[in-house]
Amino acid sequence: MHALLAFVGAWLILWGALLALLIARGRDGTARTLTLLDRIEVAL
C-alpha cells in the first residue's frame, strides 16, 4: 500500500512538471493538458 502511494506521488510530481511545460507552450498545450488531467482523474 505504501509503495502504491509513493508511486502515485512520484507520478503526480512527474505529471505536474509535464503539465507546467505544456501550459507554457500556449493555448494548444493547455487544451492537451486539460485532456490529460481528465484522463488522470479517470485513472485514479
Phi and psi restraints in degrees (range 20) as a CNS / XPLOR table:
assign (resid 1 and name C) (resid 2 and name N)
       (resid 2 and name CA) (resid 2 and name C) 1.0 -65.5 20.0 2
assign (resid 2 and name N) (resid 2 and name CA)
       (resid 2 and name C) (resid 3 and name N) 1.0 -36.0 20.0 2
assign (resid 2 and name C) (resid 3 and name N)
       (resid 3 and name CA) (resid 3 and name C) 1.0 -63.9 20.0 2
assign (resid 3 and name N) (resid 3 and name CA)
       (resid 3 and name C) (resid 4 and name N) 1.0 -39.5 20.0 2
assign (resid 3 and name C) (resid 4 and name N)
       (resid 4 and name CA) (resid 4 and name C) 1.0 -64.2 20.0 2
assign (resid 4 and name N) (resid 4 and name CA)
       (resid 4 and name C) (resid 5 and name N) 1.0 -44.3 20.0 2
assign (resid 4 and name C) (resid 5 and name N)
       (resid 5 and name CA) (resid 5 and name C) 1.0 -63.5 20.0 2
assign (resid 5 and name N) (resid 5 and name CA)
       (resid 5 and name C) (resid 6 and name N) 1.0 -40.1 20.0 2
assign (resid 5 and name C) (resid 6 and name N)
       (resid 6 and name CA) (resid 6 and name C) 1.0 -64.6 20.0 2
assign (resid 6 and name N) (resid 6 and name CA)
       (resid 6 and name C) (resid 7 and name N) 1.0 -40.8 20.0 2
assign (resid 6 and name C) (resid 7 and name N)
       (resid 7 and name CA) (resid 7 and name C) 1.0 -63.6 20.0 2
assign (resid 7 and name N) (resid 7 and name CA)
       (resid 7 and name C) (resid 8 and name N) 1.0 -46.1 20.0 2
assign (resid 7 and name C) (resid 8 and name N)
       (resid 8 and name CA) (resid 8 and name C) 1.0 -62.5 20.0 2
assign (resid 8 and name N) (resid 8 and name CA)
       (resid 8 and name C) (resid 9 and name N) 1.0 -40.7 20.0 2
assign (resid 8 and name C) (resid 9 and name N)
       (resid 9 and name CA) (resid 9 and name C) 1.0 -62.3 20.0 2
assign (resid 9 and name N) (resid 9 and name CA)
       (resid 9 and name C) (resid 10 and name N) 1.0 -45.9 20.0 2
assign (resid 9 and name C) (resid 10 and name N)
       (resid 10 and name CA) (resid 10 and name C) 1.0 -64.8 20.0 2
assign (resid 10 and name N) (resid 10 and name CA)
       (resid 10 and name C) (resid 11 and name N) 1.0 -39.1 20.0 2
assign (resid 10 and name C) (resid 11 and name N)
       (resid 11 and name CA) (resid 11 and name C) 1.0 -61.7 20.0 2
assign (resid 11 and name N) (resid 11 and name CA)
       (resid 11 and name C) (resid 12 and name N) 1.0 -43.9 20.0 2
assign (resid 11 and name C) (resid 12 and name N)
       (resid 12 and name CA) (resid 12 and name C) 1.0 -65.4 20.0 2
assign (resid 12 and name N) (resid 12 and name CA)
       (resid 12 and name C) (resid 13 and name N) 1.0 -39.0 20.0 2
assign (resid 12 and name C) (resid 13 and name N)
       (resid 13 and name CA) (resid 13 and name C) 1.0 -64.0 20.0 2
assign (resid 13 and name N) (resid 13 and name CA)
       (resid 13 and name C) (resid 14 and name N) 1.0 -42.3 20.0 2
assign (resid 13 and name C) (resid 14 and name N)
       (resid 14 and name CA) (resid 14 and name C) 1.0 -62.1 20.0 2
assign (resid 14 and name N) (resid 14 and name CA)
       (resid 14 and name C) (resid 15 and name N) 1.0 -48.0 20.0 2
assign (resid 14 and name C) (resid 15 and name N)
       (resid 15 and name CA) (resid 15 and name C) 1.0 -63.3 20.0 2
assign (resid 15 and name N) (resid 15 and name CA)
       (resid 15 and name C) (resid 16 and name N) 1.0 -36.3 20.0 2
assign (resid 15 and name C) (resid 16 and name N)
       (resid 16 and name CA) (resid 16 and name C) 1.0 -59.0 20.0 2
assign (resid 16 and name N) (resid 16 and name CA)
       (resid 16 and name C) (resid 17 and name N) 1.0 -41.7 20.0 2
assign (resid 16 and name C) (resid 17 and name N)
       (resid 17 and name CA) (resid 17 and name C) 1.0 -67.0 20.0 2
assign (resid 17 and name N) (resid 17 and name CA)
       (resid 17 and name C) (resid 18 and name N) 1.0 -42.5 20.0 2
assign (resid 17 and name C) (resid 18 and name N)
       (resid 18 and name CA) (resid 18 and name C) 1.0 -65.4 20.0 2
assign (resid 18 and name N) (resid 18 and name CA)
       (resid 18 and name C) (resid 19 and name N) 1.0 -41.6 20.0 2
assign (resid 18 and name C) (resid 19 and name N)
       (resid 19 and name CA) (resid 19 and name C) 1.0 -63.9 20.0 2
assign (resid 19 and name N) (resid 19 and name CA)
       (resid 19 and name C) (resid 20 and name N) 1.0 -39.2 20.0 2
assign (resid 19 and name C) (resid 20 and name N)
       (resid 20 and name CA) (resid 20 and name C) 1.0 -61.4 20.0 2
assign (resid 20 and name N) (resid 20 and name CA)
       (resid 20 and name C) (resid 21 and name N) 1.0 -39.9 20.0 2
assign (resid 20 and name C) (resid 21 and name N)
       (resid 21 and name CA) (resid 21 and name C) 1.0 -66.9 20.0 2
assign (resid 21 and name N) (resid 21 and name CA)
       (resid 21 and name C) (resid 22 and name N) 1.0 -41.8 20.0 2
assign (resid 21 and name C) (resid 22 and name N)
       (resid 22 and name CA) (resid 22 and name C) 1.0 -64.5 20.0 2
assign (resid 22 and name N) (resid 22 and name CA)
       (resid 22 and name C) (resid 23 and name N) 1.0 -43.3 20.0 2
assign (resid 22 and name C) (resid 23 and name N)
       (resid 23 and name CA) (resid 23 and name C) 1.0 -62.8 20.0 2
assign (resid 23 and name N) (resid 23 and name CA)
       (resid 23 and name C) (resid 24 and name N) 1.0 -36.7 20.0 2
assign (resid 23 and name C) (resid 24 and name N)
       (resid 24 and name CA) (resid 24 and name C) 1.0 -65.5 20.0 2
assign (resid 24 and name N) (resid 24 and name CA)
       (resid 24 and name C) (resid 25 and name N) 1.0 -23.0 20.0 2
assign (resid 24 and name C) (resid 25 and name N)
       (resid 25 and name CA) (resid 25 and name C) 1.0 -73.4 20.0 2
assign (resid 25 and name N) (resid 25 and name CA)
       (resid 25 and name C) (resid 26 and name N) 1.0 -25.2 20.0 2
assign (resid 25 and name C) (resid 26 and name N)
       (resid 26 and name CA) (resid 26 and name C) 1.0 128.1 20.0 2
assign (resid 26 and name N) (resid 26 and name CA)
       (resid 26 and name C) (resid 27 and name N) 1.0 -164.0 20.0 2
assign (resid 26 and name C) (resid 27 and name N)
       (resid 27 and name CA) (resid 27 and name C) 1.0 -60.1 20.0 2
assign (resid 27 and name N) (resid 27 and name CA)
       (resid 27 and name C) (resid 28 and name N) 1.0 -42.8 20.0 2
assign (resid 27 and name C) (resid 28 and name N)
       (resid 28 and name CA) (resid 28 and name C) 1.0 -60.1 20.0 2
assign (resid 28 and name N) (resid 28 and name CA)
       (resid 28 and name C) (resid 29 and name N) 1.0 -43.7 20.0 2
assign (resid 28 and name C) (resid 29 and name N)
       (resid 29 and name CA) (resid 29 and name C) 1.0 -64.6 20.0 2
assign (resid 29 and name N) (resid 29 and name CA)
       (resid 29 and name C) (resid 30 and name N) 1.0 -37.4 20.0 2
assign (resid 29 and name C) (resid 30 and name N)
       (resid 30 and name CA) (resid 30 and name C) 1.0 -65.1 20.0 2
assign (resid 30 and name N) (resid 30 and name CA)
       (resid 30 and name C) (resid 31 and name N) 1.0 -41.1 20.0 2
assign (resid 30 and name C) (resid 31 and name N)
       (resid 31 and name CA) (resid 31 and name C) 1.0 -61.2 20.0 2
assign (resid 31 and name N) (resid 31 and name CA)
       (resid 31 and name C) (resid 32 and name N) 1.0 -42.8 20.0 2
assign (resid 31 and name C) (resid 32 and name N)
       (resid 32 and name CA) (resid 32 and name C) 1.0 -66.4 20.0 2
assign (resid 32 and name N) (resid 32 and name CA)
       (resid 32 and name C) (resid 33 and name N) 1.0 -38.6 20.0 2
assign (resid 32 and name C) (resid 33 and name N)
       (resid 33 and name CA) (resid 33 and name C) 1.0 -60.1 20.0 2
assign (resid 33 and name N) (resid 33 and name CA)
       (resid 33 and name C) (resid 34 and name N) 1.0 -44.7 20.0 2
assign (resid 33 and name C) (resid 34 and name N)
       (resid 34 and name CA) (resid 34 and name C) 1.0 -61.2 20.0 2
assign (resid 34 and name N) (resid 34 and name CA)
       (resid 34 and name C) (resid 35 and name N) 1.0 -39.5 20.0 2
assign (resid 34 and name C) (resid 35 and name N)
       (resid 35 and name CA) (resid 35 and name C) 1.0 -63.8 20.0 2
assign (resid 35 and name N) (resid 35 and name CA)
       (resid 35 and name C) (resid 36 and name N) 1.0 -43.0 20.0 2
assign (resid 35 and name C) (resid 36 and name N)
       (resid 36 and name CA) (resid 36 and name C) 1.0 -64.3 20.0 2
assign (resid 36 and name N) (resid 36 and name CA)
       (resid 36 and name C) (resid 37 and name N) 1.0 -41.0 20.0 2
assign (resid 36 and name C) (resid 37 and name N)
       (resid 37 and name CA) (resid 37 and name C) 1.0 -62.1 20.0 2
assign (resid 37 and name N) (resid 37 and name CA)
       (resid 37 and name C) (resid 38 and name N) 1.0 -41.3 20.0 2
assign (resid 37 and name C) (resid 38 and name N)
       (resid 38 and name CA) (resid 38 and name C) 1.0 -61.0 20.0 2
assign (resid 38 and name N) (resid 38 and name CA)
       (resid 38 and name C) (resid 39 and name N) 1.0 -42.9 20.0 2
assign (resid 38 and name C) (resid 39 and name N)
       (resid 39 and name CA) (resid 39 and name C) 1.0 -64.1 20.0 2
assign (resid 39 and name N) (resid 39 and name CA)
       (resid 39 and name C) (resid 40 and name N) 1.0 -41.7 20.0 2
assign (resid 39 and name C) (resid 40 and name N)
       (resid 40 and name CA) (resid 40 and name C) 1.0 -63.8 20.0 2
assign (resid 40 and name N) (resid 40 and name CA)
       (resid 40 and name C) (resid 41 and name N) 1.0 -43.3 20.0 2
assign (resid 40 and name C) (resid 41 and name N)
       (resid 41 and name CA) (resid 41 and name C) 1.0 -62.1 20.0 2
assign (resid 41 and name N) (resid 41 and name CA)
       (resid 41 and name C) (resid 42 and name N) 1.0 -39.8 20.0 2
assign (resid 41 and name C) (resid 42 and name N)
       (resid 42 and name CA) (resid 42 and name C) 1.0 -66.1 20.0 2
assign (resid 42 and name N) (resid 42 and name CA)
       (resid 42 and name C) (resid 43 and name N) 1.0 -40.0 20.0 2
assign (resid 42 and name C) (resid 43 and name N)
       (resid 43 and name CA) (resid 43 and name C) 1.0 -64.8 20.0 2
assign (resid 43 and name N) (resid 43 and name CA)
       (resid 43 and name C) (resid 44 and name N) 1.0 -37.0 20.0 2
